[in-house]
Amino acid sequence: MSTTVCQVMGFIVSSLGVAGCIVSTAMDMWSTQDLYDNPVTAVFQYQGLWRSCVKQSSGFTECRPYFTILGLPAMFQAVRALMIVGIVLGILGLLVCVFALKCIRIGSMEDSAKANMTLTSGIMFIVAGLCAITGVSVFANMLVTNFWMSTANMYQGMQNIQTRYTFGSALFVGWVAGGLALIGGIMMCLACRGLVPEESHYKAVSYNASGRNISYRTGPYKVGSGYEPEVKTRKGAGYEEAARSEDGRRSYPSKHDYV
């Protein structure tokens, strides 16, 4: 699978997940009335995160929002917070992911910058998916606990019949949406590896040519350069090549050599 295909598929899957989280949060059927013991009823009740509704047999539906915040259970408020955080992170991840797509060229943006943006959006999608799954699971745990407590009270001979609630359709939408956001985030993180430019195994070394080639000799007093004219010597009996002394000074031929 190429990097571009993986990145685009991750963007699409994550978009579906974020959209599902928004729909799930806005839905009213997080918990619905259990009709196991009373299948025929004139009133059907269901609740969401923001309001509770009553549907009558005539088709008339009346919804009432929760007018209090502090009066709600702490776990209920935690579910709200988790879903909102997941939606915000998902939307931010989509905005970052749009600019990080490899098929979209914006200015002179390098692949390394796109790789960092892709990894950032992938982490955001993963966190958003985990927030959605955690929020829905916490609400489902609350429903299970209240359901069995109500069932135990009913079988203990209590005359008042309590309304029991079971899983609503919004819970399943939230689970699926959180899973899609999580999968999309993982795909974005995998696509990040293909966007990182490969580093060369050979280190480049630059050599700067100097203006003058200066050679230093071992003598303590004589320092010469490479541009000095060479001393021409004549081949003959009276001319011998000048030799260097041990202390580094140049020795010249004596007057007896010219006789």
Buried (B, 14 or more C-beta within 10 A) or exposed (E): EEBBEBBBBBBEBBBBBBBBBBEBBEBBBBBBBBEEEEEEEEEBBBBBBBEBBBBEEEEEEEBEEBEEEEEEEEEBEBBBEBBBBBBBBBBBBBEBBBBBBBEEEEEEEEBEBBBBBBBBBBBBBBBBBBBBBBBBBBBBEBBEEBBEEBBEBBEEEEEEEEEBBBBBBBBBBBBBBBBBBBBBBBBBBBBBEBBBEEEEEEEEEEEEEEEEEEEEEEBEEEEEEEEEEEEEEEEEEEEEEEEEEEEEEEEEBEEEEEE
